[in-house]
């Protein structure tokens, strides 16, 4: 088990601030069709920088099995 960030899609406004704050390449991806971001739990290091950057409180850190 490990920890990774997760985006609550209902709260995400697609501002991309989390993408710019993330030090891990391609861990957070913008989905143009949905105008939202998603986080790849395998690339996320759970550093919490995206959590701090999100003005809409859409990012949480969760335990992944």
Secondary structure, DSSP 8 states (H G I E B T S, - for coil): -EEEEEE-TTT-----HHHHH--STTSEEEETTTTEEEE-TTT----SHHHHH-TT--EEEEEE-
